[in-house]
Amino acid sequence: MSTDTPSQSTDVDVASLKARVEELEDELAGIEAATADDTKKMVMIATKGSLDMAYPPLILASTAAAFDWDVTVFHTFWGLDILHEEKSKNLKLSAVGNPSMGVPNIVAAIPGMDAMATRMMGKRIEENGTASIQELIDLSLDQGVELQACQMTADLMDYDEDAFYDGVTTGVGAAAALAEMGDAEIQLLV
Amino acid sequence: MSTKYDVTDTLDVKGLSCPMPVVKTKQSVDELEAGDVLRVLATDRGSLSDIEGWAGSSDSVELLDQEEVDEGSETVYQHDIRRVD
């Protein structure tokens, strides 16, 4: 390309364009560096503390961790029972209001029926080789899943911080959960 | 089937159900060196699609083979996985 007729003004333009190109290249490099990390992020909100509702978030969390995803489960209301060391060992199943179990509510409401339904499910869980809630919690924590206990509901339900499994994050609230959800590709409410 | 690779390690997850076959496989693969092949033995029929899905999403493993082996009283699902990085 001919360079023998550059005017003074063209030189200035080229110089400023070069500077602008460099500026944009730097900016692009920064964006590329920021997006190079293609790790997926999943956030779940666990609100239920019955035996059947404790499983889905823990199964998804431990499996997502096996996918090397960054996983956070925010536990609130009865979902806190999953993280409560004592209560998590005695999560109950109820046939009341659960038409899938085929027991009329009036029968399911009889004292002792929940205990019976829970016992039967516990037996099935064992026979089927299904992991226990404790195993799934240990697995999740071992794999780096962030299990969080909502501070407001922990206070509301009068749960002591020490009652939760070691490794559970306490002192978090809705804003912390939302901030994480904003960064996540996958958000689920259980 | 002719084996074109040597199995380095075997993981027995027979009797365990979802999500254990995948989670335990991942933990075992993490212990392997690049090039090593893990053979996973499971009785969970869902492990076929689960391990296929997991391996497909991972850049660090290659699913070499999946077979159903009839062992009389039970069917064993055998998965061969190579660690690639």
Interface residues (C-beta under 8 A of the other chain):
Chain A: I59 S62 T63 A65 A66 F67 D68 N128 G129 T130 A131 L136 L139 Q143
Chain B: G15 L16 S17 C18 P19 M20 V22 V23 T25 K26 Q27 T43 D44 W54 S57 S58
